[in-house]
């Protein structure tokens, strides 16, 4: 979920940007990104440049998760408010 959260916050990120945030090995990140792409949660956009540039962004299913995260965050804020009023 950290990759999805990052993409929710930043919209588009390159491989090394994600790697810098997560502090994992490139091999692990590549594996996770491929899995998320297969499930349709993220999209991989490759640009024909030298050097090749690849950006990752949320796919349609990933954006749906964003809506769920937003509801969870709102619930947590409501719970925090209720606790303060007790």
C-alpha positions, 0 to 999 in steps of 0.5 A: 500500500505505500506505493499506492499512497505515494501515487495518491499524494504525488499523482505521477512518480518515476522509479527512482523517486518511489525508490527514494521514498520507500528505501527498498531494493530496486528488485523488490520495487520492480516486483511490487510495481509489476504486481500492482500493474497486473492488477490494474492498480497502477499504470506504467507510462514509458517515454521514448527518450534517451535515457528512457523515462518511465512514470507510474501513476494510479490506474482506475482501480487504484483511484477507487482505492483512493476514495476508500482511503479518504473515507477511512481518513474521515472516519479516523478524524470523526473518531478522534473528535469523539474521543476528545469530547468524552 
